[in-house]
Amino acid sequence: MANEPIIEAQGLTKRFTVKKKTVEAVTDLTFQVARGELVAFLGPNGAGKSTSLRMLTTLIPPTSGTARVVGFDILKRPADVRARIGYVGQLTSGSFAQRARDELLSQGAFYGMGKAESKKRADELIESLDLSGFANRSVQQLSGGQKRRLDVALGLMHAPPLIFLDEPSTGLDPQSRANLWQHILDLRQKYGTTIFLTTHYLEEADRYAERVMVMDKGRVIADDTATRLKANLAGDVLTFGFTSEKDAAAAVAVIQRLTDREVRRAEESVVLTAPEGDALLPAAVRALDAAGLQATRATGVPPTLDDVFLALTGRTLREAGEGEPVDEPENEEPVAERGAPSPRRNAEAAEQPETEKTGAGR
Amino acid sequence: MSAVTETTRPDTVVRANPTRDTWNVLTRELRPVVRDPFSLIFSLVQPLIFLGLFAPLLVGNSGQPVGETLQWFVPGVLVMIVLFGTGATGSNLQYEMMTGSHERTLVAPLARSSLLVGRALKEIAPIVVQALIILAVAWPFGFSINVPGLLIGVALLAVFGVGLGALSYTLALKTKDREWLFWGVQQTLIFPLLILSGMLLPLDDAPAWMQAVATVNPINWVVQAERALIAGDLGNSAVLWGWVSALVLALLGLWAGIRAMRKSS
């Protein structure tokens, strides 16, 4: 039983009808997540990440396909799913009119926790998420980072075995982002929570997620650890510098013997892209020495997930995000409600990463 | 294997329970009111302006003593509290839909109906407090309050408020993030309803068509019932019609609101 996947998606598909045009936001999503995993959906705005999350958390029904989350079918037993998952949406979970601590206590009550238990748990989360100084302030008065930490606290209030986080760090400055991540990782260590999140920050997926599912245009196009994705799909860029073009040309032949990847000369340099470049670099330098060729410079640049995305789609993440966004009205009905899509949840397409998302005026 | 999981798992997690969930939603909604009771006073500004600036005009026009005019006017102001305050309460939900906390409550294991009913019931608290404040302000100027009538009158206001509040929430759920639409509809409805209820000026001299419309305006009946109740005329047929109007409105509002909440995502 413990080996049963905590998420099992089978052919999840979501179509929206916008202005009589059918848009497929998510296509045939099939995957499993084991207990305790930390998984990230990585993709540009409008890739279908939020729609997938909203289906898995029972907010919207899929057009076709199904999923079992924490052992229950999202269509047949949504109440059982809801009782056992935590969810941190893209926006602010706390009501602006409420005090931070009050929201935690209400959340406890919503999940059937007793008063004393709620209080204890709220205090614990306030402490561990660094909210002590602000717990009695209204949510409206909190800064972006504080609001986000409260959102995470609300998601963890009932100690769910699985928590979904929709772009948890979007709109935060780098320091708050790192701080939030530290909290998420600490809590995971402490409670063994399975974490499933979406992000369009490459560094974030790269650094924190153990498993990355790359999503583009409603489909998962790659699913592996960040390290393996980079090794298999991109590779390190190695550059060797020489004092003359003649030496460089001779070096191409020497280095080519060590790898099956293409080795090119560019003026007085030799360039190649290869997996495990960190091992290849010293080996190449030794081989060059043995051949009497002196490399004056040698650099190895590890790949980023952007290189992975580029290799997979021919576009960089940034280009994909800025390109024609997939309209994602997130209407509950697969058929448009009187032809008027709600732009509210069209957040993936409309979002502006540089502005504070939780700020007033949204 | 999965079927086994569902049946053998020691299930201690919460299940949706409309009564308990409604109570929890109601408690949550009341927290900001308890934390900051002065917010109730601020939403009284409009009715107080009508009481302070409009009532003297009525007194001057009617040529009747102040007490008698207030006896006629103050019950209408009580209904006005509900119309202006409770009628706008949907905007709170709309704001929470736009900022994100509504979504959080939709993922929580709460009965959808409770999310609506709990909010609608919360409206009773400000209505009762505000009605008593208005009466306390107007009372020194001399008009008589029949205590049993007042109690029944406040109860009637509460039922009316639950209905109007539920309708306001329905409007918010339907208009989603389009605030302009919410306020457009709300403002378009509120003034005709206000004038055609005989709340500010008697409709006795109104043209026949206005009187005809007023006859089917439930708010008109609630106003008339309040006048009769506070004056102690408990057996007046307007009281019965006021209750019928308020109850029909409450049932209609809750039905529409629960429906809209179930469709919310």
Chai-1 contact restraints between the chains, C-beta under 6 A:
chainA,res_idxA,chainB,res_idxB,connection_type,confidence,min_distance_angstrom,max_distance_angstrom,comment,restraint_id
A,M1,B,T5,contact,1.0,0.0,6.0,A-B,restraint_1
A,T57,B,V107,contact,1.0,0.0,6.0,A-B,restraint_2
A,L59,B,S265,contact,1.0,0.0,6.0,A-B,restraint_3
A,I60,B,S265,contact,1.0,0.0,6.0,A-B,restraint_4
A,G71,B,T5,contact,1.0,0.0,6.0,A-B,restraint_5
A,A79,B,A16,contact,1.0,0.0,6.0,A-B,restraint_6
A,A79,B,P109,contact,1.0,0.0,6.0,A-B,restraint_7
A,R82,B,V107,contact,1.0,0.0,6.0,A-B,restraint_8
A,R82,B,P109,contact,1.0,0.0,6.0,A-B,restraint_9
A,A83,B,V13,contact,1.0,0.0,6.0,A-B,restraint_10
A,A83,B,V14,contact,1.0,0.0,6.0,A-B,restraint_11
A,A83,B,P109,contact,1.0,0.0,6.0,A-B,restraint_12
A,R84,B,V13,contact,1.0,0.0,6.0,A-B,restraint_13
A,Y87,B,V107,contact,1.0,0.0,6.0,A-B,restraint_14
A,G89,B,G100,contact,1.0,0.0,6.0,A-B,restraint_15
A,G89,B,E103,contact,1.0,0.0,6.0,A-B,restraint_16
A,L91,B,T99,contact,1.0,0.0,6.0,A-B,restraint_17
A,L91,B,G100,contact,1.0,0.0,6.0,A-B,restraint_18
A,T92,B,T99,contact,1.0,0.0,6.0,A-B,restraint_19
A,T92,B,G100,contact,1.0,0.0,6.0,A-B,restraint_20
A,S93,B,G100,contact,1.0,0.0,6.0,A-B,restraint_21
A,S93,B,S101,contact,1.0,0.0,6.0,A-B,restraint_22
A,S93,B,R104,contact,1.0,0.0,6.0,A-B,restraint_23
A,G94,B,S101,contact,1.0,0.0,6.0,A-B,restraint_24
A,S95,B,E96,contact,1.0,0.0,6.0,A-B,restraint_25
A,S95,B,S101,contact,1.0,0.0,6.0,A-B,restraint_26
A,F96,B,T99,contact,1.0,0.0,6.0,A-B,restraint_27
A,A97,B,P32,contact,1.0,0.0,6.0,A-B,restraint_28
A,Q98,B,P32,contact,1.0,0.0,6.0,A-B,restraint_29
A,D102,B,R31,contact,1.0,0.0,6.0,A-B,restraint_30
A,S106,B,R28,contact,1.0,0.0,6.0,A-B,restraint_31
A,A109,B,N24,contact,1.0,0.0,6.0,A-B,restraint_32
A,F110,B,N24,contact,1.0,0.0,6.0,A-B,restraint_33
A,F110,B,A108,contact,1.0,0.0,6.0,A-B,restraint_34
A,F110,B,L110,contact,1.0,0.0,6.0,A-B,restraint_35
A,Y111,B,V14,contact,1.0,0.0,6.0,A-B,restraint_36
A,G112,B,V14,contact,1.0,0.0,6.0,A-B,restraint_37
A,E332,B,K263,contact,1.0,0.0,6.0,A-B,restraint_38
A,E332,B,S265,contact,1.0,0.0,6.0,A-B,restraint_39
A,S342,B,K176,contact,1.0,0.0,6.0,A-B,restraint_40
A,R344,B,K176,contact,1.0,0.0,6.0,A-B,restraint_41
A,R344,B,D177,contact,1.0,0.0,6.0,A-B,restraint_42
